[in-house]
């Protein structure tokens, strides 16, 4: 039998070989060279020799057997490193008394199939080498990914456990977690706008932001705009004061240069000229108090876009000064409102929140409301509890408001606030109107809503008539004529309760204008009148509570009313609040403020506050000083100045008497002939 016939029988034409993952060569193997020398002897001995003499051929057949079921040749490269292990396992599984003819037939059939693939392998030899390197690198990456994933999971669990453990230790449980926990993604208004209008509508006109700014850092609250000036260190920093009771107390600090700018800002405010503040902002483009004050000026001039941009710039300046341990989302970081350096951060967050609410992003505004509340939840300097219910209803987060009411009612008495008394009832009503709710649960929610609204009307009867008035609803004659909801209910309530009532009605009247809500309110009012006529004991109990409580509102409620800018609430403020000047950059500062640095005394402080008469005397007598007193420091100078002042005043009075005595009024000329003809003219 010829060599060519033997090669065709084996499926090994000239110049081709079986696929070997170790060496990709096209030459003949040593076994084929031996087969060319004595093909007839090898063919005869192949049928007679025992299995031990055919072990190399079986090894090659086992290799091909493992490769037969692979459809993609590039998958073989991934298993190249484990090829030796497969061969050893196949050899152990091989039976020594197997049929040799079956083995040769299988090897021949596999070799025939490999002749089809060998051409493709020769063309893609370079690609396979690159693929081999790449897959080895990926396989090593996969092997190393296991420990890294474990480390990431451990770090994440450790961070969560630290954050919430501090929070739970402070709050005595998980009662404040729902309120103090802030989500980063909800601080961005684009997240809410994309939910409403889609990502294409929100980002359609936006260009990619340049990131070649100096001292640029990633921020959560705002993103720097291309129109902003280049940011540099402003002199504001944050320091960690102490850590106690599971909370970390921070404070902002001003450098000496920033303090000098702050003094110039106070001078500009006292000048009552906005141009001075504009000039100061042009020189110090990230001075926070100047940005806040100038934002109020722009808002009064109805330039809302510029006002919002200035607030965002102030927030960006604050966030660039954060301490590495300060977190917006942990709920365990505190800022004391008694420090003047911290108050600007509260006000910037509050004004940014109000801009978001007016922009149509109540969910984002709710997140900022929770952030402000988490900075000082015990004292609540801006009274965010008077606003959080409105934002929750606007964003339709009904369960979160009910959870807050349930958790905080024990230690904060939220039911004694008109906004929570009515808003929780409104939450249960909206939950009962949901279509995907079970009928039994819907009835249960409606019953709770009816009971809570009736109790709220009995406790705060002065809310009904102003609410109906702002909703443009004419009440029934039985309601207006009844003494419980009549004018007596508004006149007889304490001043603090009138302030809270006006604040709630002016803010949430839009939530009660729905037809279904108004019908539900009408039914509850009728039921309340029946309970009043039946002399329900709850009516008298609530009346006694109103007389004992709400005698005077704390200072933080007055501050919240001033910041809310609701006309009905501002008109109900007491005289001691409205009579004093209110600065937009620091409205109603605490009486026990912690001052870190003081403003130096200015020269001629009293000159700017002098009256018109005092200025008139000063123009005549330069040494006259009515409010500042004598200017000489020594005692002799003071006495001499007093004598000179008296003499000058006496001379002035004498001169004025002489001037008045010498005044003569000349009478108009009288005609000699009053009866002369008017037509006669000389």
C-alpha positions in Angstrom: 0.0 0.0 0.0 1.5 3.4 -1.0 2.3 6.2 1.3 -0.3 8.5 -0.2 -3.0 5.9 0.3 -2.0 5.4 3.9 -2.2 9.1 4.5 -5.6 9.3 2.9 -6.8 6.4 5.0 -5.6 8.2 8.1 -7.1 11.5 7.0 -3.6 13.1 6.9 -2.9 14.6 3.5 0.6 15.9 2.9 1.5 19.1 4.6 -1.3 18.9 7.2 -1.4 17.7 10.8 -3.7 17.4 13.8 -4.3 20.5 16.0 -1.8 20.7 18.8 -2.4 23.5 21.3 1.2 23.5 22.4 2.8 24.0 19.0 1.0 25.4 16.0 3.2 24.1 13.2 2.5 22.9 9.7 5.3 20.3 9.4 5.0 16.6 9.7 5.3 15.0 13.1 8.0 12.5 13.9 5.4 9.7 13.9 4.4 10.6 10.3 8.1 10.4 9.2 8.4 6.9 10.7 5.1 6.0 9.0 6.6 7.1 5.6 9.6 4.7 6.1 7.7 1.6 7.0 4.0 2.0 6.4 3.2 -1.7 5.7 5.0 -2.9 8.8 3.1 -0.3 11.0 -0.2 -1.3 9.4 0.3 -5.0 10.1 1.5 -4.4 13.6 -1.4 -2.1 14.4 -3.7 -4.9 14.2 -1.7 -7.2 16.4 0.1 -5.1 18.9 -1.3 -4.8 22.5 -2.9 -1.7 23.8 0.3 -0.7 25.7 2.2 -0.2 22.4 -0.5 2.2 21.0 -0.6 4.6 23.9 0.8 7.6 22.0 -1.9 7.2 19.4 -4.6 6.9 22.0 -3.4 10.0 23.7 -3.7 11.9 20.4 -7.1 10.5 19.8 -8.2 11.5 23.3 -7.1 15.0 22.6 -9.2 15.1 19.4 -12.1 13.5 21.2 -12.1 16.3 23.7 -12.0 18.9 20.9 -14.7 17.3 18.8 -17.6 18.9 20.6 -16.2 22.5 20.4 -18.0 24.5 17.7 -15.8 27.7 18.1 -12.1 27.2 17.7 -11.4 30.3 19.8 -12.9 28.6 22.8 -10.0 26.1 22.8 -7.6 28.9 23.7 -9.3 29.5 27.0 -8.8 25.9 27.9 -5.2 25.6 26.8 -3.8 25.9 30.3 -6.0 23.1 31.5 -5.3 20.7 28.6 -2.8 18.6 30.6 -5.3 18.0 33.3 -7.9 16.8 30.8 -5.5 14.4 29.2 -4.6 12.8 32.5 -8.2 12.4 33.4 -9.0 10.8 30.1 -6.1 8.4 30.4 -7.3 7.4 33.9 -10.8 6.8 32.6 -9.6 4.8 29.6 -10.1 1.0 29.9 -7.1 -1.1 28.9 -9.2 -3.9 27.3 -11.1 -1.6 25.0 -11.7 -2.3 21.3 -8.7 -1.0 19.2 -10.6 -0.9 16.0 -13.2 1.5 17.5 -10.4 3.7 18.7 -8.8 3.9 15.3 -12.1 4.6 13.6 -12.9 7.4 16.0 -9.4 8.9 15.6 -9.6 8.7 11.8 -13.1 10.4 11.8 -11.8 13.1 14.1 -8.8 13.6 11.9 -11.0 14.0 8.8 -12.9 16.8 10.6 -9.7 18.5 11.6 -8.6 18.7 8.0 -11.5 21.1 7.5 -10.5 23.3 10.4 -6.8 23.3 9.7 -7.1 25.8 6.9 -9.0 28.2 9.0 -6.4 27.8 11.8 -3.6 28.6 9.5 -5.3 31.8 8.4 -6.2 33.0 11.9 -2.9 32.0 13.6 -2.1 35.6 14.5 -5.6 36.3 15.8 -5.5 33.3 18.0 -2.2 34.4 19.6 -3.7 37.8 20.5 -6.9 36.1 21.7 -4.8 33.8 23.8 -3.1 36.7 25.6 -6.3 38.5 26.1 -8.2 35.6 27.5 -5.4 34.7 29.8 -5.5 38.3 31.1 -9.2 38.1 31.6 -9.0 34.7 33.2 -6.5 36.1 35.7 -8.7 39.1 36.3 -11.7 36.8 37.0 -9.6 34.8 39.4 -8.5 38.0 41.2 -12.0 39.5 41.2 -13.2 37.2 44.0 -11.1 38.7 46.8 -11.7 42.2 45.6 -15.5 41.7 45.6 -15.3 40.4 49.1 -13.3 43.5 50.2 -15.8 45.8 48.6 -18.7 44.0 50.2 -16.9 44.2 53.6 -16.2 47.9 53.2 -19.8 48.6 52.1 -21.2 46.7 55.1 -18.8 48.4 57.4 -19.8 51.9 56.1 -23.5 51.1 56.4 -23.1 49.7 59.9 -21.1 52.7 61.1 -23.5 55.2 59.6 -26.7 53.6 60.9 -25.3 52.5 64.2 -24.4 56.1 65.0 -27.8 57.1 64.0 -29.5 54.5 66.0 -27.5 55.2 69.1 -28.5 58.8 68.9 -32.1 58.3 68.2 -32.6 55.3 70.4 -33.7 53.1 67.6 -34.6 53.4 63.9 -37.3 56.1 64.5 -35.4 58.9 62.8 -33.9 56.9 60.0 -36.7 57.5 57.5 -36.3 61.3 57.9 -32.6 61.8 58.4 -31.6 59.4 55.6 -30.9 61.4 52.4 -30.3 59.8 49.0 -27.6 61.3 46.8 -29.4 60.8 43.5 -32.5 62.6 44.8 -30.5 65.8 45.4 -30.1 66.3 41.7 -33.3 67.9 40.2 -32.5 66.4 36.8 -33.3 63.0 38.3 -36.9 64.1 38.9 -37.2 66.0 35.6 -36.0 62.9 33.7 -38.7 60.9 35.5 -41.4 63.4 34.3 -40.2 64.3 30.8 -37.5 61.8 29.8 -33.7 62.1 29.5 -33.8 63.4 26.0 -36.1 66.3 26.8 -34.0 67.3 29.9 -30.5 66.9 28.3 -31.5 68.0 24.8 -30.1 71.6 25.0 -27.3 70.8 27.4 -23.7 70.8 26.1 -21.0 68.7 27.7 -19.6 70.5 30.6 -15.9 71.4 30.5 -13.9 70.0 33.3 -10.7 72.0 33.0 -11.5 74.1 36.0 -8.9 74.7 38.7 -9.6 73.1 42.1 -12.5 71.3 40.5 -14.1 68.5 42.6 -17.2 66.4 42.3 -20.2 67.8 44.0 -23.6 66.4 44.8 -25.8 69.5 45.4 -24.8 71.6 42.4 -22.7 71.3 39.3 -20.4 74.2 38.2 -21.5 76.0 35.1 -19.5 77.4 32.3 -20.8 80.8 32.9 -19.5 80.8 36.5 -16.1 82.5 37.3 -13.1 80.3 37.9 -13.3 79.0 41.4 -10.5 79.6 43.8 -10.1 79.2 47.6 -12.5 81.5 49.2 -11.2 81.3 52.8 -14.1 79.1 54.1 -13.2 75.8 55.7 -14.9 73.2 57.9 -13.6 71.7 61.1 -14.7 68.8 63.2 -15.4 70.0 66.7 -16.4 66.8 68.6 -18.1 63.5 68.4 -20.5 62.5 71.0 -23.7 60.4 71.3 -23.1 58.9 67.9 -23.1 62.3 66.1 -20.3 64.4 64.7 -20.4 68.1 65.2 -18.9 70.3 62.5 -18.5 74.1 62.1 -17.5 76.3 59.2 -14.5 78.7 59.8 -13.5 81.9 58.1 -9.9 82.9 57.4 -8.6 86.4 58.1 -9.0 87.5 54.5 -12.5 86.2 54.4 -13.3 88.1 57.7 -12.1 91.3 56.1 -14.4 90.7 53.2 -17.2 90.0 55.6 -16.7 93.3 57.3 -16.9 95.1 53.9 -20.1 93.2 53.2 -21.7 94.5 56.4 -20.7 98.0 55.5 -22.3 97.5 52.1 -25.5 96.2 53.7 -25.7 99.2 56.0 -25.3 101.6 53.1 -28.7 100.3 51.7 -27.3 100.5 48.2 -27.3 97.2 46.2 -24.6 98.6 43.9 -22.1 98.2 46.7 -23.0 94.5 47.1 -22.6 94.1 43.3 -19.2 95.7 43.4 -18.2 93.4 46.3 -19.3 90.3 44.4 -17.3 91.4 41.4 -14.1 91.5 43.5 -15.0 88.4 45.6 -17.0 86.2 43.3 -17.7 83.4 45.8 -18.4 85.4 49.0 -21.4 83.5 50.4 -23.3 86.2 52.2 -23.0 88.6 49.3 -24.4 86.0 47.0 -27.3 85.3 49.3 -28.1 89.0 49.6 -27.7 89.7 45.9 -30.0 86.7 45.2 -32.8 88.4 47.2 -32.3 91.6 45.2 -32.6 89.7 41.9 -35.7 87.9 43.1 -37.3 91.1 44.1 -36.6 92.5 40.6 -38.2 89.3 39.2 -34.9 87.9 37.8 -35.5 84.4 39.0 -32.8 82.8 36.9 -30.0 84.9 38.2 -31.3 84.6 41.8 -31.3 80.8 41.5 -27.8 80.8 39.9 -26.4 82.9 42.7 -27.8 80.4 45.3 -26.3 77.5 43.5 -22.9 79.2 43.4 -23.0 79.7 47.1 -23.8 76.0 47.6 -20.9 75.1 45.4 -18.6 77.2 47.5 -19.8 75.5 50.6 -19.5 72.0 49.3 -15.9 72.6 48.2 -15.1 73.5 51.8 -16.6 70.3 53.3 -14.6 68.3 55.8 -13.7 64.8 54.5 -15.8 63.2 57.3 -18.8 65.4 56.7 -21.6 63.4 55.0 -24.9 64.7 53.5 -26.6 61.4 53.7 -25.6 59.7 57.0 -27.9 61.8 59.1 -25.3 61.9 61.9 -23.5 65.2 61.0 -24.6 68.3 62.9 -24.1 72.0 62.4 -24.9 74.3 65.2 -27.1 77.2 64.2 -25.8 79.3 67.0 -22.6 79.9 65.0 -23.0 82.7 62.4 -20.6 80.9 60.0 -23.1 77.9 59.9 -26.3 80.0 59.3 -25.4 80.9 55.8 -25.4 77.1 54.9 -28.9 76.7 56.3 -30.2 79.7 54.4 -28.6 78.6 51.2 -30.1 75.2 51.4 -33.5 76.6 52.3 -33.6 79.1 49.4 -32.4 76.4 47.0 -35.2 74.2 48.2 -37.8 76.8 47.6 -36.5 77.4 44.1 -36.8 73.7 43.4 -40.3 73.6 44.7 -41.4 76.5 42.5 -39.5 74.9 39.6 -41.8 71.8 39.9 -39.4 69.4 41.6 -41.1 68.6 44.9 -39.3 65.3 45.4 -35.9 67.0 45.2 -37.1 69.8 47.5 -38.3 67.1 50.0 -34.8 65.6 50.0 -33.3 69.0 50.8 -35.9 69.5 53.5 -34.8 66.3 55.1 -31.1 67.4 54.8 -31.8 70.6 56.6 -33.7 68.8 59.3 -30.8 66.3 59.8 -28.3 69.0 60.5 -30.0 69.9 63.8 -33.1 67.7 64.4 -33.5 68.6 68.0 -33.7 72.4 67.9 -34.8 72.6 64.2 -33.7 76.2 63.8 -35.7 76.7 60.5 -38.7 74.7 61.6 -38.7 72.3 58.7 -41.4 70.2 60.5 -43.8 73.0 59.4 -42.9 72.4 55.7 -42.1 68.7 55.4 -45.7 67.6 55.3 -46.5 69.9 52.3 -43.5 68.7 50.3 -44.4 65.1 51.1 -47.9 65.6 49.9 -46.7 67.4 46.7 -44.3 64.5 45.9 -47.0 61.9 46.8 -44.8 60.1 49.4 -47.8 59.3 51.7 -46.2 56.4 53.5 -43.1 58.3 54.5 -45.2 61.1 56.0 -47.3 58.6 58.0 -44.1 56.8 59.1 -42.7 60.1 60.3 -45.8 60.9 62.2 -45.9 57.5 63.9 -42.2 57.6 64.9 -41.9 61.2 66.1 -45.3 61.7 67.7 -44.1 60.3 71.0 -41.2 62.8 71.6 -42.3 65.7 69.4 -46.1 65.9 69.8 -46.7 66.4 66.1 -50.4 66.1 66.5 -50.4 69.5 68.2 -49.3 71.2 65.0 -52.1 72.1 62.6 -50.2 71.1 59.6 -49.6 67.5 60.8 -53.1 67.1 62.1 -54.7 67.9 58.7 -51.9 66.5 56.4 -51.9 63.0 57.9 -55.7 62.8 57.5 -55.2 63.9 53.9 -52.6 61.2 53.4 -55.0 58.5 54.5 -57.6 59.9 52.2 -55.3 59.8 49.1 -54.3 56.2 50.1 -57.9 55.2 50.1 -58.4 56.5 46.6 -55.7 54.4 45.1 -56.9 51.9 42.5 -54.5 49.1 43.2 -55.5 48.9 46.8 -57.7 46.1 48.3 -61.3 47.1 49.0 -61.0 46.2 52.6 -57.8 48.3 53.0 -59.4 51.1 51.1 -62.3 51.2 53.5 -60.0 51.0 56.5 -57.9 54.0 55.2 -61.0 56.0 54.5 -62.3 55.4 58.1 -58.9 56.5 59.5 -59.0 59.6 57.3 -62.5 60.5 58.5 -61.7 60.2 62.2 -58.4 62.1 61.9 -60.0 65.0 59.9 -62.8 65.3 62.4 -60.4 65.4 65.3 -58.3 68.0 63.5 -61.4 70.2 62.9 -62.4 69.9 66.5 -58.9 70.8 67.7 -58.3 73.6 65.2 -61.6 75.0 64.1 -60.0 78.3 63.0 -58.6 76.5 59.9 -61.8 75.9 58.1 -63.1 79.4 57.2 -59.7 80.8 55.9 -59.2 77.6 54.0 -62.5 77.8 52.3 -61.9 81.5 51.6 -58.6 80.8 49.8 -60.1 77.9 47.9 -62.9 80.2 46.6 -65.6 78.0 48.2 -68.8 79.4 49.6 -69.6 77.5 52.8 -73.1 76.5 53.7 -75.3 78.7 55.9 -75.4 76.2 58.7 -71.6 76.3 58.9 -71.2 80.1 58.8 -74.0 80.6 61.3 -72.7 78.1 63.8 -70.7 79.5 66.7 -68.1 76.7 66.5 -66.8 77.7 63.0 -67.9 81.3 63.1 -65.8 84.4 63.6 -65.4 83.6 67.3 -63.2 80.6 66.5 -60.7 82.9 64.8 -60.8 85.8 67.1 -60.6 83.7 70.3 -57.6 81.6 69.4 -54.1 82.5 70.8 -51.6 84.5 68.8 -49.2 81.6 68.3 -52.0 79.3 67.0 -53.2 82.0 64.7 -49.7 82.2 63.2 -49.5 78.5 62.7 -53.0 78.4 61.2 -52.3 81.2 58.8 -49.0 79.6 57.7 -50.7 76.2 57.0 -53.7 77.7 55.2 -51.6 80.0 53.0 -49.2 77.2 52.0 -51.4 74.2 51.5 -54.7 75.7 50.1 -53.9 74.3 46.7 -53.9 70.7 48.0 -57.6 71.1 49.2 -59.0 72.5 45.9 -59.6 69.1 44.4 -63.3 68.2 44.0 -63.0 64.8 45.8 -61.1 66.4 48.7 -63.6 69.2 49.0 -66.6 66.7 49.1 -64.8 64.7 51.8 -64.1 67.9 53.8 -67.8 68.9 53.6 -68.9 65.5 54.9 -66.5 65.7 57.8 -67.6 69.3 58.7 -71.2 68.1 59.0 -70.2 65.3 61.2 -68.2 67.6 63.4 -71.2 69.9 63.8 -73.3 67.0 64.9 -70.7 66.0 67.5 -70.5 69.6 68.8 -74.3 69.8 69.1 -74.2 66.5 70.9 -71.7 67.9 73.4 -68.9 65.5 72.7 -66.4 65.5 75.6 -63.5 65.9 73.0 -64.8 69.4 72.1 -64.4 70.8 75.6 -61.1 69.0 76.1 -59.6 70.5 72.9 -60.9 73.9 73.9 -59.0 73.7 77.2 -55.9 72.6 75.4 -56.0 75.6 73.1 -56.3 78.0 76.0 -53.4 76.5 77.9 -51.1 76.0 75.0 -49.9 78.2 72.1 -49.3 81.2 74.3 -46.2 82.4 72.5 -44.4 81.0 69.5 -40.6 80.3 69.7 -38.1 82.3 67.7 -37.6 79.6 65.1 -41.2 79.6 64.1 -41.0 83.4 63.6 -37.9 82.8 61.5 -39.7 80.2 59.4 -42.6 82.5 58.8 -40.3 85.3 57.6 -38.5 83.0 55.2 -41.8 81.5 53.9 -42.9 85.0 52.7 -46.6 84.0 53.0 -48.6 87.2 53.5 -51.3 85.6 55.7 -48.7 84.3 58.1 -46.4 87.5 58.1 -49.4 89.6 59.0 -50.0 87.5 62.1 -46.5 88.0 63.5 -46.2 89.8 66.8 -45.1 93.4 67.0 -41.8 92.7 68.6 -40.8 90.8 65.5 -42.1 93.1 62.8 -40.7 96.2 64.6 -37.0 95.1 64.4 -35.0 95.2 61.2 -34.7 91.8 59.5 -31.6 91.1 57.4 -32.0 88.7 54.5 -28.6 87.1 55.1 -29.4 86.4 58.8 -33.1 86.7 59.7 -33.8 86.8 63.4 -30.4 85.6 64.7 -30.4 83.6 67.9 -30.1 85.6 71.1 -27.3 83.4 72.4 -25.1 83.3 69.4 -21.6 81.8 69.6 -19.4 84.5 68.1 -16.0 83.4 66.9 -14.8 86.9 65.8 -16.2 90.4 66.2 -16.4 93.3 63.9 -14.1 96.2 64.7 -15.6 99.5 65.7 -16.2 102.0 63.0 -15.4 105.6 63.2 -18.4 108.1 63.4 -20.8 105.3 64.0 -23.6 107.6 65.1 -23.3 109.9 62.1 -25.3 107.7 59.8 -28.1 107.4 62.3 -28.5 111.1 63.0 -31.8 112.8 62.4 -32.4 115.6 60.0 -32.4 118.3 62.7 -29.0 117.0 63.9 -27.6 117.1 60.4 -28.9 120.7 60.1 -27.2 121.8 63.2 -24.0 120.0 62.2 -23.9 121.9 58.9 -24.1 125.2 60.9 -22.0 124.1 63.8 -19.3 121.5 63.0 -18.6 120.8 66.6 -22.2 119.9 67.3 -22.8 116.2 68.1 -26.3 115.3 69.4 -26.1 111.5 69.6 -22.4 110.8 69.8 -21.9 113.1 72.8 -18.7 115.1 73.4 -15.8 114.0 71.2 -13.0 114.9 73.5 -11.7 112.1 75.6 -10.3 113.8 78.6 -12.4 115.2 81.3 -11.3 118.8 80.8 -12.1 118.5 77.1 -15.5 117.1 77.8 -16.3 120.0 80.2 -14.9 122.6 77.8 -16.8 121.1 74.9 -20.0 121.2 76.9 -19.6 124.9 77.7 -18.8 125.7 74.1 -21.8 123.7 72.9 -24.1 125.7 75.2 -22.6 129.0 74.1 -23.0 128.1 70.4 -26.6 127.0 70.9 -27.3 130.2 72.7 -25.8 132.3 69.9 -27.8 130.3 67.4 -31.0 130.9 69.3 -30.3 134.7 69.5 -29.5 134.8 65.8 -32.7 133.0 65.0 -34.8 135.4 67.2 -33.2 138.4 65.5 -33.9 136.9 62.1 -37.5 136.3 62.9 -37.9 139.8 64.4 -36.6 141.5 61.3 -38.8 139.7 58.9 -41.3 142.1 57.4 -44.1 141.0 55.1 -44.8 143.6 52.3 -48.4 144.1 51.5 -49.4 144.1 47.8 -50.2 147.5 46.3 -53.8 148.6 46.5 -55.6 150.3 43.7 -56.7 154.0 44.2 -59.8 153.7 42.0 -61.4 150.4 42.3 -64.3 151.4 40.1 -62.3 152.3 37.1 -63.0 150.6 33.8 -61.0 147.5 33.2 -60.7 148.2 29.5 -58.7 151.4 30.1 -55.0 150.7 29.9 -52.2 153.3 29.8 
